[in-house]
């Protein structure tokens, strides 16, 4: 039921698994519709019967769904309680604030870092984000994969240092 999973991240505080998923690229005439999901044992995420937040049993709705603007997510990780998602066409690092509630998990904030618009960012396509052994975030660009626009010095690893 997941069309094209790209990234997985375990929430270190709860052990819950999250997945980033690319939406359609023309199948059934559909585009965009990218998502972030909480993975549940035996969960049915709907593809190809349904897509996105449908609020119908037996399908599991994503916690984040971009229905109109392509935001193809790639790798992701948890850092300081937030979920960070690298995006390809959207060329942004997305910081997602999550809060646990009686109904599950609520998205409290979505912040686009390095993005200048829906498909133009300072560093181009971002393939992955990880927490390094020095407790900083590292982001991998992906502009030389045949889909990006290579820039001088691409591809590279960016180190993001947390400042208090």
C-alpha atoms as an extended CHARMM CRD file, in Angstrom:
* protein
*
       164  EXT
         1         1  UNK       CA              0.0000000000        0.0000000000        0.0000000000  PROA      1               0.0000000000
         2         2  UNK       CA              2.9900000000        2.3930000000       -0.0880000000  PROA      2               0.0000000000
         3         3  UNK       CA              3.7730000000        3.5680000000       -3.6290000000  PROA      3               0.0000000000
         4         4  UNK       CA              7.4810000000        4.3910000000       -3.4440000000  PROA      4               0.0000000000
         5         5  UNK       CA              9.0130000000        4.5300000000        0.0500000000  PROA      5               0.0000000000
         6         6  UNK       CA             12.2350000000        6.5440000000        0.1460000000  PROA      6               0.0000000000
         7         7  UNK       CA             13.2580000000        7.0560000000        3.7560000000  PROA      7               0.0000000000
         8         8  UNK       CA             12.8030000000        5.4240000000        7.1380000000  PROA      8               0.0000000000
         9         9  UNK       CA             13.3890000000        6.9120000000       10.5800000000  PROA      9               0.0000000000
        10        10  UNK       CA             12.8430000000        5.4910000000       14.0510000000  PROA      10              0.0000000000
        11        11  UNK       CA             11.6800000000        7.9680000000       16.6830000000  PROA      11              0.0000000000
        12        12  UNK       CA             14.3180000000        7.4030000000       19.3970000000  PROA      12              0.0000000000
        13        13  UNK       CA             11.8710000000        8.4780000000       22.1110000000  PROA      13              0.0000000000
        14        14  UNK       CA              9.1190000000        6.0200000000       21.2180000000  PROA      14              0.0000000000
        15        15  UNK       CA             10.6020000000        3.4490000000       18.8280000000  PROA      15              0.0000000000
        16        16  UNK       CA              7.8980000000        4.2660000000       16.2700000000  PROA      16              0.0000000000
        17        17  UNK       CA              8.8970000000        3.8740000000       12.6080000000  PROA      17              0.0000000000
        18        18  UNK       CA              8.1890000000        6.6310000000       10.0470000000  PROA      18              0.0000000000
        19        19  UNK       CA              8.4060000000        6.3840000000        6.2500000000  PROA      19              0.0000000000
        20        20  UNK       CA              8.6300000000        9.0360000000        3.5360000000  PROA      20              0.0000000000
        21        21  UNK       CA              6.7960000000        8.1430000000        0.3140000000  PROA      21              0.0000000000
        22        22  UNK       CA              6.8420000000        9.5430000000       -3.2160000000  PROA      22              0.0000000000
        23        23  UNK       CA              3.4260000000       10.1290000000       -4.7360000000  PROA      23              0.0000000000
        24        24  UNK       CA              2.5770000000        9.3060000000       -8.3510000000  PROA      24              0.0000000000
        25        25  UNK       CA              4.6060000000       10.5390000000      -11.3060000000  PROA      25              0.0000000000
        26        26  UNK       CA              1.8160000000       10.3380000000      -13.8500000000  PROA      26              0.0000000000
        27        27  UNK       CA              0.1850000000        7.0100000000      -12.9590000000  PROA      27              0.0000000000
        28        28  UNK       CA             -3.5920000000        7.3070000000      -13.3440000000  PROA      28              0.0000000000
        29        29  UNK       CA             -2.9930000000       10.9410000000      -14.4330000000  PROA      29              0.0000000000
        30        30  UNK       CA             -1.8520000000       11.8780000000      -10.9100000000  PROA      30              0.0000000000
        31        31  UNK       CA              1.1380000000       13.9310000000       -9.7710000000  PROA      31              0.0000000000
        32        32  UNK       CA              2.4950000000       15.1660000000       -6.3990000000  PROA      32              0.0000000000
        33        33  UNK       CA              0.6380000000       13.6000000000       -3.4460000000  PROA      33              0.0000000000
        34        34  UNK       CA              3.8200000000       12.8560000000       -1.4660000000  PROA      34              0.0000000000
        35        35  UNK       CA              3.5450000000       11.8580000000        2.1860000000  PROA      35              0.0000000000
        36        36  UNK       CA              5.0810000000       10.9530000000        5.5310000000  PROA      36              0.0000000000
        37        37  UNK       CA              3.5490000000        7.9660000000        7.3070000000  PROA      37              0.0000000000
        38        38  UNK       CA              3.7350000000        6.2330000000       10.6580000000  PROA      38              0.0000000000
        39        39  UNK       CA              4.2890000000        2.5470000000        9.9620000000  PROA      39              0.0000000000
        40        40  UNK       CA              1.9090000000        0.2650000000       11.8010000000  PROA      40              0.0000000000
        41        41  UNK       CA              2.1540000000       -3.5160000000       11.8670000000  PROA      41              0.0000000000
        42        42  UNK       CA             -0.2670000000       -4.8690000000        9.2560000000  PROA      42              0.0000000000
        43        43  UNK       CA             -1.2410000000       -1.3310000000        8.1800000000  PROA      43              0.0000000000
        44        44  UNK       CA             -2.8330000000       -0.8120000000        4.7630000000  PROA      44              0.0000000000
        45        45  UNK       CA             -1.7170000000        2.5030000000        3.2570000000  PROA      45              0.0000000000
        46        46  UNK       CA             -3.9920000000        2.1870000000        0.2370000000  PROA      46              0.0000000000
        47        47  UNK       CA             -1.8870000000        2.3990000000       -2.9240000000  PROA      47              0.0000000000
        48        48  UNK       CA             -3.1210000000        2.0060000000       -5.6330000000  PROA      48              0.0000000000
        49        49  UNK       CA             -6.7630000000        2.0620000000       -4.4660000000  PROA      49              0.0000000000
        50        50  UNK       CA             -6.5870000000        5.2640000000       -2.4030000000  PROA      50              0.0000000000
        51        51  UNK       CA             -4.0090000000        7.9630000000       -1.9170000000  PROA      51              0.0000000000
        52        52  UNK       CA             -3.4830000000       10.4310000000        0.8960000000  PROA      52              0.0000000000
        53        53  UNK       CA             -5.8090000000       11.3210000000        3.7420000000  PROA      53              0.0000000000
        54        54  UNK       CA             -9.0460000000        9.5050000000        3.0050000000  PROA      54              0.0000000000
        55        55  UNK       CA            -10.2910000000        8.8170000000        6.5570000000  PROA      55              0.0000000000
        56        56  UNK       CA            -11.6360000000        5.4120000000        5.5020000000  PROA      56              0.0000000000
        57        57  UNK       CA            -11.1860000000        2.0030000000        7.0710000000  PROA      57              0.0000000000
        58        58  UNK       CA             -9.1030000000       -0.1070000000        6.5510000000  PROA      58              0.0000000000
        59        59  UNK       CA             -6.6020000000        2.5040000000        5.2980000000  PROA      59              0.0000000000
        60        60  UNK       CA             -3.9780000000        4.2570000000        7.4100000000  PROA      60              0.0000000000
        61        61  UNK       CA             -3.7980000000        7.9900000000        6.6340000000  PROA      61              0.0000000000
        62        62  UNK       CA             -0.4030000000        9.7120000000        6.4000000000  PROA      62              0.0000000000
        63        63  UNK       CA              0.4930000000       12.2530000000        9.0760000000  PROA      63              0.0000000000
        64        64  UNK       CA              1.6360000000       14.6640000000        6.3450000000  PROA      64              0.0000000000
        65        65  UNK       CA              0.2570000000       14.7820000000        2.8010000000  PROA      65              0.0000000000
        66        66  UNK       CA              1.2020000000       17.2400000000        0.0600000000  PROA      66              0.0000000000
        67        67  UNK       CA             -1.7240000000       16.9080000000       -2.3880000000  PROA      67              0.0000000000
        68        68  UNK       CA             -0.8730000000       19.6270000000       -4.9070000000  PROA      68              0.0000000000
        69        69  UNK       CA              2.7790000000       20.6770000000       -4.7950000000  PROA      69              0.0000000000
        70        70  UNK       CA              5.3030000000       17.9230000000       -5.4750000000  PROA      70              0.0000000000
        71        71  UNK       CA              7.4390000000       17.5290000000       -2.3620000000  PROA      71              0.0000000000
        72        72  UNK       CA              9.1400000000       14.1970000000       -3.0490000000  PROA      72              0.0000000000
        73        73  UNK       CA             10.7060000000       13.2030000000        0.2470000000  PROA      73              0.0000000000
        74        74  UNK       CA             13.8960000000       11.1890000000        0.4780000000  PROA      74              0.0000000000
        75        75  UNK       CA             15.9420000000       10.2490000000        3.5480000000  PROA      75              0.0000000000
        76        76  UNK       CA             14.9470000000       11.4120000000        7.0030000000  PROA      76              0.0000000000
        77        77  UNK       CA             16.0390000000       11.3650000000       10.6230000000  PROA      77              0.0000000000
        78        78  UNK       CA             15.0260000000       12.5330000000       14.0720000000  PROA      78              0.0000000000
        79        79  UNK       CA             17.0960000000       15.3030000000       15.6390000000  PROA      79              0.0000000000
        80        80  UNK       CA             16.3700000000       17.0790000000       18.9320000000  PROA      80              0.0000000000
        81        81  UNK       CA             12.7720000000       15.7970000000       18.9380000000  PROA      81              0.0000000000
        82        82  UNK       CA             11.9080000000       16.9210000000       15.3840000000  PROA      82              0.0000000000
        83        83  UNK       CA             11.7140000000       14.8950000000       12.1910000000  PROA      83              0.0000000000
        84        84  UNK       CA             13.9410000000       16.2040000000        9.3800000000  PROA      84              0.0000000000
        85        85  UNK       CA             13.1270000000       15.1640000000        5.8110000000  PROA      85              0.0000000000
        86        86  UNK       CA             15.3750000000       15.7630000000        2.7850000000  PROA      86              0.0000000000
        87        87  UNK       CA             13.4100000000       16.5150000000       -0.3880000000  PROA      87              0.0000000000
        88        88  UNK       CA             14.3380000000       16.1210000000       -4.0180000000  PROA      88              0.0000000000
        89        89  UNK       CA             12.2670000000       18.2830000000       -6.3970000000  PROA      89              0.0000000000
        90        90  UNK       CA             11.2230000000       20.5950000000       -3.5340000000  PROA      90              0.0000000000
        91        91  UNK       CA             14.9390000000       21.2300000000       -2.8080000000  PROA      91              0.0000000000
        92        92  UNK       CA             14.3270000000       21.7930000000        0.9010000000  PROA      92              0.0000000000
        93        93  UNK       CA             15.1380000000       20.2580000000        4.2180000000  PROA      93              0.0000000000
        94        94  UNK       CA             11.8260000000       20.0170000000        6.0200000000  PROA      94              0.0000000000
        95        95  UNK       CA             11.6870000000       20.1910000000        9.8080000000  PROA      95              0.0000000000
        96        96  UNK       CA              8.5300000000       18.6340000000       11.2140000000  PROA      96              0.0000000000
        97        97  UNK       CA              7.5350000000       19.2490000000       14.8180000000  PROA      97              0.0000000000
        98        98  UNK       CA              5.4810000000       16.4250000000       16.3010000000  PROA      98              0.0000000000
        99        99  UNK       CA              3.4920000000       16.2300000000       19.5060000000  PROA      99              0.0000000000
       100       100  UNK       CA              2.1240000000       13.0740000000       21.0310000000  PROA      100             0.0000000000
       101       101  UNK       CA             -1.5830000000       13.2460000000       21.8890000000  PROA      101             0.0000000000
       102       102  UNK       CA             -4.4270000000       10.9530000000       22.8690000000  PROA      102             0.0000000000
       103       103  UNK       CA             -5.2590000000       10.5820000000       19.1510000000  PROA      103             0.0000000000
       104       104  UNK       CA             -1.7020000000        9.6290000000       18.2040000000  PROA      104             0.0000000000
       105       105  UNK       CA              0.7070000000       12.1480000000       16.7390000000  PROA      105             0.0000000000
       106       106  UNK       CA             -0.1100000000       15.7020000000       15.7490000000  PROA      106             0.0000000000
       107       107  UNK       CA              2.0410000000       17.7570000000       13.4190000000  PROA      107             0.0000000000
       108       108  UNK       CA              2.6690000000       21.0630000000       15.2120000000  PROA      108             0.0000000000
       109       109  UNK       CA              5.0210000000       22.7680000000       12.7370000000  PROA      109             0.0000000000
       110       110  UNK       CA              6.3830000000       22.3170000000        9.2430000000  PROA      110             0.0000000000
       111       111  UNK       CA              9.3750000000       24.4710000000        8.3430000000  PROA      111             0.0000000000
       112       112  UNK       CA             11.1040000000       24.4680000000        4.9480000000  PROA      112             0.0000000000
       113       113  UNK       CA             14.8310000000       25.1300000000        5.2580000000  PROA      113             0.0000000000
       114       114  UNK       CA             16.9730000000       26.2690000000        2.2970000000  PROA      114             0.0000000000
       115       115  UNK       CA             13.9340000000       26.4180000000       -0.0150000000  PROA      115             0.0000000000
       116       116  UNK       CA             13.2340000000       29.5360000000       -2.0550000000  PROA      116             0.0000000000
       117       117  UNK       CA              9.9280000000       28.2790000000       -3.4600000000  PROA      117             0.0000000000
       118       118  UNK       CA              8.2730000000       24.9240000000       -4.0760000000  PROA      118             0.0000000000
       119       119  UNK       CA             11.0620000000       23.7160000000       -6.3740000000  PROA      119             0.0000000000
       120       120  UNK       CA             14.0180000000       26.0450000000       -5.9410000000  PROA      120             0.0000000000
       121       121  UNK       CA             16.4710000000       25.7480000000       -3.1060000000  PROA      121             0.0000000000
       122       122  UNK       CA             19.8750000000       27.0170000000       -2.1170000000  PROA      122             0.0000000000
       123       123  UNK       CA             21.5770000000       23.6060000000       -2.5130000000  PROA      123             0.0000000000
       124       124  UNK       CA             19.3410000000       21.8720000000       -5.0590000000  PROA      124             0.0000000000
       125       125  UNK       CA             18.0320000000       18.3510000000       -4.5690000000  PROA      125             0.0000000000
       126       126  UNK       CA             18.5910000000       16.8900000000       -1.1120000000  PROA      126             0.0000000000
       127       127  UNK       CA             18.8970000000       13.0960000000       -0.9920000000  PROA      127             0.0000000000
       128       128  UNK       CA             19.4710000000       12.2610000000        2.6670000000  PROA      128             0.0000000000
       129       129  UNK       CA             19.8640000000       13.6800000000        6.1620000000  PROA      129             0.0000000000
       130       130  UNK       CA             21.5290000000       11.9130000000        9.0990000000  PROA      130             0.0000000000
       131       131  UNK       CA             22.7670000000       12.7030000000       12.5850000000  PROA      131             0.0000000000
       132       132  UNK       CA             26.5500000000       12.3730000000       12.6940000000  PROA      132             0.0000000000
       133       133  UNK       CA             28.6800000000       10.9830000000       15.5260000000  PROA      133             0.0000000000
       134       134  UNK       CA             29.4190000000       14.5980000000       16.5090000000  PROA      134             0.0000000000
       135       135  UNK       CA             25.6690000000       15.2540000000       17.0760000000  PROA      135             0.0000000000
       136       136  UNK       CA             25.3450000000       17.5430000000       14.0490000000  PROA      136             0.0000000000
       137       137  UNK       CA             23.0660000000       17.0660000000       11.0470000000  PROA      137             0.0000000000
       138       138  UNK       CA             24.5820000000       16.0860000000        7.7130000000  PROA      138             0.0000000000
       139       139  UNK       CA             22.7110000000       16.5670000000        4.4250000000  PROA      139             0.0000000000
       140       140  UNK       CA             23.6600000000       14.9600000000        1.0980000000  PROA      140             0.0000000000
       141       141  UNK       CA             22.8620000000       16.8230000000       -2.1320000000  PROA      141             0.0000000000
       142       142  UNK       CA             21.7820000000       14.9070000000       -5.2470000000  PROA      142             0.0000000000
       143       143  UNK       CA             22.1740000000       17.1510000000       -8.2890000000  PROA      143             0.0000000000
       144       144  UNK       CA             24.2870000000       14.8730000000      -10.4880000000  PROA      144             0.0000000000
       145       145  UNK       CA             21.7650000000       12.0360000000      -10.6700000000  PROA      145             0.0000000000
       146       146  UNK       CA             20.3730000000       13.0390000000      -14.0710000000  PROA      146             0.0000000000
       147       147  UNK       CA             17.3760000000       14.8920000000      -12.6090000000  PROA      147             0.0000000000
       148       148  UNK       CA             19.0470000000       17.8040000000      -10.8450000000  PROA      148             0.0000000000
       149       149  UNK       CA             20.9130000000       20.8280000000      -12.1080000000  PROA      149             0.0000000000
       150       150  UNK       CA             24.5760000000       20.3260000000      -11.1860000000  PROA      150             0.0000000000
       151       151  UNK       CA             26.3380000000       23.2660000000       -9.5910000000  PROA      151             0.0000000000
       152       152  UNK       CA             30.0190000000       23.8600000000       -9.0490000000  PROA      152             0.0000000000
       153       153  UNK       CA             31.2010000000       21.5290000000       -6.2910000000  PROA      153             0.0000000000
       154       154  UNK       CA             28.1680000000       19.1840000000       -6.4540000000  PROA      154             0.0000000000
       155       155  UNK       CA             27.4070000000       16.7270000000       -5.0760000000  PROA      155             0.0000000000
       156       156  UNK       CA             28.4080000000       17.3770000000       -1.5160000000  PROA      156             0.0000000000
       157       157  UNK       CA             27.7570000000       16.7450000000        2.1390000000  PROA      157             0.0000000000
       158       158  UNK       CA             26.6020000000       19.7390000000        4.1690000000  PROA      158             0.0000000000
       159       159  UNK       CA             27.2700000000       19.8950000000        7.8940000000  PROA      159             0.0000000000
       160       160  UNK       CA             24.6040000000       21.7300000000        9.9020000000  PROA      160             0.0000000000
       161       161  UNK       CA             25.8250000000       22.7260000000       13.3280000000  PROA      161             0.0000000000
       162       162  UNK       CA             23.2660000000       23.2420000000       16.0710000000  PROA      162             0.0000000000
       163       163  UNK       CA             23.7570000000       26.4950000000       17.9610000000  PROA      163             0.0000000000
       164       164  UNK       CA             22.0780000000       27.1780000000       21.2730000000  PROA      164             0.0000000000
